[in-house]
Amino acid sequence: MVPGNRIRMQEDAARNLSPISDFKKAIRLLIPIRNISEVFRLYGPAKRRPAGLKAWELVHSLVYHLLLPVGTLSEHVKQLTGKKISDSGLSQRRTAIPWQVFESLMEACLKPKAKPRLHPEAFYKGLRLCGIDGTQFSVTNTPQNRSGLSKATSRRMKAAYAKVTTCVMVELGLRNPIGVAIGPAGESEMALSRQLIEKLPEKSLSIWDRLYGVGAVIGLILQIHQGGGREFIMRVKANLKAKIIEELPDGSALVEIKYGKDKLLVREIRGSVRRPKSKWSEVRMWTSLVDSRKYPAEELLKLYAQRWESEIYYKELKIDMRGGDLLQSHTPLTAAQEIAAWILAHAVLMDTRIKAAQIGGVEVLRVSFLKTLNWVQGLWQFLELGGDLIEPKNLDKLVKRVIKEISQSVTPKRRERSSPRALRQPVVSWPRLTENSYQIGPTEYKMIAVTS
């Protein structure tokens, strides 16, 4: 970005700053009350009498609860709404809410936020970069969770806790969630990822890891989005068969793969990647970007590394926000609700982080997520308790100071460093880690020609 343009953008952001002063305003921007009321009218439980706690108050309170480091849900409901309801009463209310309510809310509220002019790092030649990956959350060993969910099997024995699988689609460059699929009934990661295919945004480039690199997933993308506009890059296993149709000048090739009885045409790219003084690792990818002149193979090979931002997103969600992946819910349904509330809470923080980055004139990911979280937690909790004691003019000044303080919490550019690809307790073919070591320096790439 030209320095003069960046300074003007910072000045405009400071002048036009409409900071999200408190949690109530922030959550209503993300999840409007009318949306919650409409979803509950369609999917919610039948009303028997006027509820002491309205549906939108319950949803907003649950998100607020997940944003704060300590306290019970009943305490945070009272803090946010002034209504006193026991935790057992809130648990009964949550158990009565069908899962379709939270699915519909996430679909309606989680939208792309990156703009090409402000966030060029979130785009590649006009295509919005998206990363799709899955993870698992542990649940407490209550009878309901143990009967409704299964425990993963490790090398020695079953895991300590049952798991809820989740797949999230994030905007790379912002780590903003734009699509979620959660499996309260024990659905697999592959099954959940197929739900996200329908939610791929227009003019996007989705990046997938090796689990999804099969003809079935590619065929489903092309089948659902027949009009195009949803491009993809997928890493694939070395043993998958493909028929070479045409070798391209940059070393890639157009290949034919099978999808049931149909045959699909994709472009195959092969290369080697390594950190300094480490071994070369071969990478094989399939992509829908078949124009080798417009989309050089080496660029796409380097672009694939951005998929790791999905992993960092889960670190922000699990470690920074909650200190671990163990859920407190006692049933698979309420566990899925808790995960949904985590993701919605993260999306609320994104608005503050984006504003702070605009004021600071830096990339969004340079603004510290943990410091943003800490400042926002303190500000919003203070305003819920004493915001009415401050004059609106002084309140506006206070919020602007906090936003500017967040904008100065800029982390240095990430070092070109990687950890060893090994485990202390290896599973199957992974090497055993006995001593920590790191490779420092830029990643090296080397193209491998795809030939018959």
C-alpha positions as CSV (number, residue, x, y, z in Angstrom):
1,M,0.0,0.0,0.0
2,V,1.3,3.5,-0.8
3,P,2.4,5.3,2.4
4,G,0.3,8.4,1.6
5,N,-2.9,6.3,1.1
6,R,-2.2,4.4,4.3
7,I,-2.0,7.6,6.3
8,R,-5.2,9.0,4.8
9,M,-7.0,5.7,5.6
10,Q,-5.8,5.9,9.2
11,E,-7.0,9.5,9.6
12,D,-10.4,8.6,8.0
13,A,-10.7,5.7,10.4
14,A,-10.0,7.9,13.4
15,R,-12.4,10.5,12.3
16,N,-15.2,8.1,11.4
17,L,-14.7,5.7,14.2
18,S,-18.0,4.4,15.5
19,P,-16.6,2.1,18.2
20,I,-18.7,-0.7,19.5
21,S,-19.1,0.8,23.0
22,D,-20.5,-2.2,24.9
23,F,-21.3,-5.9,24.5
24,K,-25.0,-5.3,23.9
25,K,-24.4,-3.1,20.9
26,A,-21.7,-5.4,19.5
27,I,-23.8,-8.6,19.8
28,R,-26.9,-6.9,18.3
29,L,-24.8,-5.9,15.3
30,L,-23.7,-9.5,14.8
31,I,-26.9,-11.3,15.9
32,P,-29.9,-8.9,15.6
33,I,-32.8,-9.5,17.9
34,R,-35.2,-9.9,15.0
35,N,-33.1,-12.7,13.6
36,I,-33.2,-14.6,16.8
37,S,-37.0,-14.1,17.2
38,E,-37.6,-15.3,13.6
39,V,-35.5,-18.4,14.1
40,F,-37.2,-19.3,17.3
41,R,-40.6,-18.8,15.7
42,L,-39.6,-21.3,13.0
43,Y,-37.6,-23.9,15.0
44,G,-37.9,-23.0,18.7
45,P,-40.0,-24.8,21.3
46,A,-43.7,-24.0,21.6
47,K,-44.6,-21.2,24.0
48,R,-46.6,-22.3,27.0
49,R,-46.4,-19.0,28.9
50,P,-44.5,-15.7,28.7
51,A,-40.8,-16.5,29.3
52,G,-39.0,-14.8,32.1
53,L,-35.9,-14.7,30.0
54,K,-36.5,-13.9,26.3
55,A,-34.9,-16.1,23.6
56,W,-32.6,-13.4,22.4
57,E,-31.5,-12.6,25.9
58,L,-30.6,-16.3,26.4
59,V,-28.5,-16.4,23.2
60,H,-26.8,-13.1,23.9
61,S,-26.0,-14.1,27.5
62,L,-24.5,-17.4,26.4
63,V,-22.1,-15.6,24.0
64,Y,-21.3,-13.1,26.7
65,H,-20.6,-16.0,29.1
66,L,-18.1,-17.5,26.7
67,L,-16.3,-14.2,26.3
68,L,-15.5,-13.9,30.0
69,P,-12.8,-15.8,31.8
70,V,-14.6,-16.6,35.0
71,G,-18.2,-16.8,36.3
72,T,-21.3,-19.0,35.8
73,L,-23.9,-18.5,33.1
74,S,-26.5,-17.4,35.7
75,E,-24.1,-14.7,37.0
76,H,-23.6,-13.4,33.5
77,V,-27.3,-13.5,32.7
78,K,-28.0,-11.4,35.7
79,Q,-25.1,-9.0,34.8
80,L,-26.4,-8.6,31.2
81,T,-30.1,-8.6,31.7
82,G,-30.7,-7.9,35.4
83,K,-32.8,-11.2,35.6
84,K,-32.0,-13.8,38.3
85,I,-32.3,-17.4,37.0
86,S,-30.7,-20.5,38.4
87,D,-28.1,-22.4,36.4
88,S,-30.4,-25.5,36.5
89,G,-33.2,-23.4,35.1
90,L,-31.0,-22.1,32.3
91,S,-29.8,-25.7,31.6
92,Q,-33.5,-26.7,31.1
93,R,-34.1,-23.8,28.8
94,R,-31.0,-24.7,26.7
95,T,-32.0,-28.4,26.5
96,A,-35.4,-27.5,25.0
97,I,-33.8,-25.5,22.2
98,P,-33.5,-27.5,18.9
99,W,-30.1,-27.6,17.3
100,Q,-31.6,-26.0,14.1
101,V,-31.9,-22.7,16.0
102,F,-28.1,-22.3,16.4
103,E,-27.4,-23.7,12.9
104,S,-29.7,-21.0,11.4
105,L,-28.3,-18.3,13.6
106,M,-24.7,-19.1,12.6
107,E,-25.6,-19.3,8.9
108,A,-27.4,-15.9,9.1
109,C,-24.7,-14.1,11.1
110,L,-21.3,-15.4,10.1
111,K,-20.5,-13.4,6.9
112,P,-17.2,-12.4,5.1
113,K,-15.7,-9.2,6.4
114,A,-12.5,-8.8,4.3
115,K,-12.5,-6.0,1.7
116,P,-10.0,-6.0,-1.2
117,R,-8.8,-2.5,-0.7
118,L,-8.4,-2.7,3.1
119,H,-7.3,-6.4,3.4
120,P,-5.3,-7.4,0.3
121,E,-3.7,-10.2,2.3
122,A,-7.1,-12.0,2.3
123,F,-7.4,-12.2,-1.5
124,Y,-5.5,-13.8,-4.3
125,K,-6.1,-12.2,-7.7
126,G,-9.6,-11.1,-6.8
127,L,-10.5,-14.4,-5.1
128,R,-11.4,-14.4,-1.4
129,L,-9.1,-16.9,0.4
130,C,-10.9,-19.5,2.6
131,G,-9.5,-22.3,4.7
132,I,-11.5,-25.3,5.8
133,D,-10.4,-27.6,8.5
134,G,-11.8,-29.7,11.3
135,T,-11.1,-30.2,15.0
136,Q,-12.5,-32.0,18.0
137,F,-13.7,-30.6,21.4
138,S,-13.7,-32.8,24.5
139,V,-16.8,-33.1,26.6
140,T,-17.2,-34.1,30.3
141,N,-18.0,-37.8,31.0
142,T,-21.6,-37.4,31.9
143,P,-24.0,-40.4,31.1
144,Q,-25.6,-38.4,28.3
145,N,-22.3,-37.5,26.6
146,R,-21.0,-41.0,27.0
147,S,-24.1,-42.6,25.4
148,G,-24.4,-40.1,22.6
149,L,-20.8,-39.6,21.6
150,S,-17.8,-41.9,21.1
151,K,-14.3,-41.7,22.3
152,A,-11.4,-41.6,19.9
153,T,-9.0,-44.5,20.0
154,S,-5.3,-43.7,20.4
155,R,-2.3,-46.0,20.1
156,R,-2.7,-47.3,23.7
157,M,-6.3,-47.0,24.6
158,K,-9.4,-44.9,24.2
159,A,-9.2,-41.1,24.8
160,A,-10.1,-39.8,28.3
161,Y,-13.1,-37.8,27.0
162,A,-15.7,-38.2,24.3
163,K,-15.4,-35.7,21.4
164,V,-17.6,-33.4,19.4
165,T,-16.3,-32.9,15.9
166,T,-16.5,-29.4,14.3
167,C,-15.5,-28.0,10.9
168,V,-15.0,-24.2,10.4
169,M,-14.5,-22.2,7.2
170,V,-12.5,-19.1,8.0
171,E,-11.4,-16.1,5.9
172,L,-7.6,-16.5,5.6
173,G,-5.9,-13.2,6.3
174,L,-8.4,-12.3,8.9
175,R,-9.3,-15.6,10.6
176,N,-12.9,-14.6,10.5
177,P,-15.4,-17.6,10.7
178,I,-17.8,-17.6,7.8
179,G,-19.2,-21.1,7.9
180,V,-19.6,-23.7,10.6
181,A,-20.7,-27.4,10.8
182,I,-20.9,-29.1,14.2
183,G,-21.8,-32.7,14.9
184,P,-23.8,-33.2,18.1
185,A,-24.8,-36.7,16.8
186,G,-21.2,-37.8,16.4
187,E,-20.9,-36.9,12.7
188,S,-17.5,-37.4,11.0
189,E,-15.2,-34.5,9.9
190,M,-15.7,-35.5,6.3
191,A,-19.5,-35.5,6.6
192,L,-19.4,-32.1,8.3
193,S,-17.1,-30.6,5.7
194,R,-19.6,-31.4,2.9
195,Q,-22.1,-29.1,4.7
196,L,-19.6,-26.3,4.3
197,I,-19.4,-26.8,0.5
198,E,-22.8,-25.3,0.1
199,K,-21.6,-22.2,2.1
200,L,-18.6,-21.4,-0.1
201,P,-18.7,-17.7,-0.9
202,E,-18.8,-16.4,-4.5
203,K,-15.4,-15.6,-6.1
204,S,-13.5,-17.6,-3.5
205,L,-10.5,-19.8,-3.4
206,S,-10.9,-22.5,-0.8
207,I,-7.8,-24.3,0.5
208,W,-8.2,-27.9,1.8
209,D,-5.8,-30.3,3.5
210,R,-5.1,-33.9,2.4
211,L,-8.1,-35.5,4.2
212,Y,-10.5,-33.8,1.7
213,G,-8.3,-34.3,-1.4
214,V,-10.5,-36.9,-3.1
215,G,-12.7,-37.0,-6.2
216,A,-15.9,-37.2,-4.1
217,V,-15.3,-33.8,-2.5
218,I,-14.2,-32.2,-5.8
219,G,-17.2,-33.6,-7.6
220,L,-19.5,-32.3,-4.9
221,I,-18.1,-28.8,-5.2
222,L,-18.6,-28.8,-9.0
223,Q,-22.0,-30.4,-8.7
224,I,-23.4,-27.9,-6.1
225,H,-21.7,-24.8,-7.7
226,Q,-22.2,-25.5,-11.4
227,G,-22.0,-21.8,-12.2
228,G,-18.4,-21.7,-11.1
229,G,-16.8,-19.0,-9.0
230,R,-15.8,-21.3,-6.2
231,E,-12.2,-22.3,-6.9
232,F,-10.2,-24.7,-4.8
233,I,-6.7,-26.0,-4.0
234,M,-6.5,-29.5,-2.4
235,R,-3.5,-31.4,-1.2
236,V,-3.9,-35.1,-2.3
237,K,-2.2,-38.3,-1.4
238,A,0.6,-39.7,-3.6
239,N,-1.2,-43.0,-4.3
240,L,-4.4,-41.4,-5.9
241,K,-4.7,-42.2,-9.6
242,A,-5.1,-39.5,-12.3
243,K,-4.7,-39.6,-16.0
244,I,-2.5,-36.9,-17.5
245,I,-4.3,-35.1,-20.4
246,E,-2.0,-32.2,-21.1
247,E,1.4,-31.1,-19.7
248,L,1.6,-27.4,-19.1
249,P,4.6,-25.0,-19.5
250,D,5.1,-24.4,-15.8
251,G,5.5,-28.1,-14.9
252,S,1.9,-28.7,-13.9
253,A,-0.6,-30.7,-15.9
254,L,-4.2,-31.1,-16.7
255,V,-5.4,-34.5,-15.3
256,E,-8.5,-36.6,-15.4
257,I,-9.9,-38.0,-12.1
258,K,-12.9,-40.2,-11.4
259,Y,-16.0,-39.2,-9.5
260,G,-18.3,-42.2,-9.5
261,K,-19.1,-42.9,-13.1
262,D,-18.1,-39.3,-14.2
263,K,-14.7,-38.0,-15.0
264,L,-13.5,-34.6,-13.8
265,L,-10.7,-32.4,-15.2
266,V,-8.4,-30.7,-12.7
267,R,-4.9,-29.3,-12.7
268,E,-2.2,-31.2,-10.8
269,I,0.8,-29.4,-9.2
270,R,3.7,-31.1,-7.6
271,G,6.6,-29.6,-5.7
272,S,9.0,-30.1,-2.8
273,V,9.0,-27.9,0.3
274,R,11.5,-27.6,3.1
275,R,12.9,-25.4,5.9
276,P,16.6,-24.6,5.8
277,K,18.8,-27.7,6.6
278,S,15.8,-30.0,6.7
279,K,14.6,-32.7,4.4
280,W,12.5,-32.0,1.3
281,S,8.9,-33.0,1.6
282,E,6.9,-33.6,-1.6
283,V,3.6,-32.0,-2.0
284,R,0.9,-33.0,-4.6
285,M,-2.1,-30.7,-5.2
286,W,-5.3,-30.6,-7.4
287,T,-6.8,-27.3,-8.2
288,S,-9.6,-25.9,-10.4
289,L,-7.4,-23.0,-11.4
290,V,-6.4,-24.5,-14.8
291,D,-4.9,-21.4,-16.5
292,S,-1.2,-21.8,-15.9
293,R,-0.4,-18.3,-17.2
294,K,-2.8,-16.5,-14.9
295,Y,-2.2,-18.8,-12.0
296,P,1.5,-20.0,-12.0
297,A,2.1,-23.3,-10.3
298,E,4.8,-21.9,-8.0
299,E,2.5,-19.2,-6.7
300,L,-0.2,-21.8,-5.8
301,L,2.4,-24.0,-4.2
302,K,3.4,-21.1,-1.9
303,L,-0.2,-20.1,-1.3
304,Y,-1.1,-23.4,0.1
305,A,0.9,-22.6,3.3
306,Q,-1.8,-20.0,4.3
307,R,-4.1,-22.9,5.1
308,W,-2.2,-23.1,8.5
309,E,-4.1,-20.0,9.6
310,S,-7.1,-22.4,10.2
311,E,-5.0,-24.2,12.8
312,I,-4.1,-20.9,14.5
313,Y,-7.8,-20.0,14.5
314,Y,-8.5,-23.1,16.6
315,K,-5.7,-22.1,19.0
316,E,-7.3,-18.7,19.5
317,L,-10.7,-20.4,20.0
318,K,-9.6,-23.1,22.4
319,I,-6.5,-21.8,24.2
320,D,-6.7,-18.0,24.2
321,M,-10.5,-17.7,24.8
322,R,-11.1,-20.7,27.1
323,G,-7.7,-22.2,28.2
324,G,-8.5,-25.6,26.7
325,D,-10.9,-27.7,24.6
326,L,-12.9,-29.3,27.5
327,L,-16.5,-28.2,27.3
328,Q,-18.6,-27.8,30.4
329,S,-22.0,-28.9,28.9
330,H,-23.6,-32.1,30.1
331,T,-25.3,-33.2,26.9
332,P,-24.3,-33.4,23.2
333,L,-26.9,-30.8,22.3
334,T,-25.7,-28.2,24.8
335,A,-22.1,-29.0,24.0
336,A,-22.8,-28.1,20.4
337,Q,-24.5,-24.9,21.6
338,E,-21.4,-24.1,23.6
339,I,-19.1,-24.5,20.6
340,A,-21.5,-22.3,18.5
341,A,-21.4,-19.6,21.2
342,W,-17.6,-19.8,21.2
343,I,-17.5,-19.2,17.5
344,L,-20.0,-16.4,17.7
345,A,-18.0,-14.8,20.5
346,H,-14.9,-14.9,18.3
347,A,-16.8,-13.3,15.5
348,V,-17.8,-10.5,17.8
349,L,-14.1,-9.8,18.7
350,M,-13.3,-9.7,15.0
351,D,-15.1,-6.4,14.5
352,T,-13.0,-4.7,17.2
353,R,-9.8,-6.3,15.9
354,I,-10.6,-5.1,12.3
355,K,-11.3,-1.5,13.5
356,A,-8.0,-1.5,15.6
357,A,-6.0,-2.7,12.5
358,Q,-7.5,0.0,10.4
359,I,-6.6,2.7,12.9
360,G,-3.1,1.3,13.3
361,G,-2.6,0.9,9.6
362,V,-1.5,-2.7,9.9
363,E,-2.7,-6.1,8.8
364,V,-5.5,-7.5,11.0
365,L,-3.4,-10.5,12.1
366,R,-0.7,-8.2,13.4
367,V,-3.1,-6.9,16.1
368,S,-2.7,-9.2,19.0
369,F,-5.8,-11.4,19.5
370,L,-5.0,-12.1,23.2
371,K,-4.6,-8.4,24.0
372,T,-7.7,-7.5,22.1
373,L,-9.6,-10.2,24.1
374,N,-8.2,-8.9,27.4
375,W,-9.0,-5.2,26.7
376,V,-12.5,-6.0,25.5
377,Q,-13.3,-8.3,28.5
378,G,-12.4,-5.6,30.9
379,L,-14.1,-2.8,29.0
380,W,-17.4,-4.6,28.5
381,Q,-17.6,-6.0,32.0
382,F,-17.0,-2.5,33.4
383,L,-19.6,-0.9,31.1
384,E,-22.2,-3.5,32.0
385,L,-21.8,-2.7,35.7
386,G,-21.1,1.0,35.6
387,G,-21.7,2.4,32.1
388,D,-24.8,4.3,33.2
389,L,-22.6,6.3,35.7
390,I,-20.6,7.9,32.9
391,E,-21.7,10.7,30.7
392,P,-22.1,9.7,27.0
393,K,-19.4,12.1,25.9
394,N,-16.9,10.7,28.3
395,L,-18.0,7.1,27.6
396,D,-17.2,7.7,23.9
397,K,-13.8,9.0,24.8
398,L,-13.1,6.0,27.0
399,V,-14.1,3.5,24.3
400,K,-12.0,5.3,21.6
401,R,-9.0,5.2,23.9
402,V,-9.4,1.4,24.4
403,I,-9.7,0.9,20.6
404,K,-6.5,3.0,20.0
405,E,-4.7,1.1,22.7
406,I,-5.6,-2.2,21.0
407,S,-4.4,-0.8,17.7
408,Q,-0.9,-0.3,19.3
409,S,-0.8,-3.9,20.5
410,V,0.9,-5.0,17.3
411,T,2.9,-8.2,17.2
412,P,6.2,-8.3,15.2
413,K,6.1,-10.0,11.8
414,R,6.1,-13.7,12.2
415,R,9.5,-15.3,12.2
416,E,10.3,-17.8,9.4
417,R,10.6,-20.7,11.9
418,S,9.1,-24.1,12.1
419,S,8.9,-26.9,14.8
420,P,10.1,-30.4,14.1
421,R,7.5,-32.8,12.5
422,A,7.6,-35.3,15.3
423,L,5.8,-36.4,18.4
424,R,6.9,-37.2,21.9
425,Q,4.4,-40.1,21.9
426,P,4.4,-41.1,18.2
427,V,1.4,-42.8,16.6
428,V,2.0,-45.1,13.6
429,S,4.8,-43.7,11.4
430,W,5.5,-40.4,13.1
431,P,9.1,-40.1,14.3
432,R,9.8,-39.8,18.0
433,L,10.7,-36.4,19.4
434,T,13.5,-36.6,21.9
435,E,14.9,-33.0,21.8
436,N,13.3,-29.7,20.6
437,S,14.8,-28.1,17.5
438,Y,13.8,-25.4,15.1
439,Q,14.6,-24.4,11.5
440,I,15.0,-20.7,11.1
441,G,14.7,-19.0,7.7
442,P,12.3,-18.8,4.7
443,T,10.6,-21.9,3.3
444,E,12.2,-23.2,0.2
445,Y,10.1,-24.4,-2.8
446,K,11.1,-26.5,-5.8
447,M,8.7,-27.5,-8.6
448,I,8.5,-31.1,-9.8
449,A,7.2,-31.5,-13.4
450,V,4.1,-33.7,-13.8
451,T,4.8,-36.1,-16.6
452,S,3.4,-39.3,-17.8
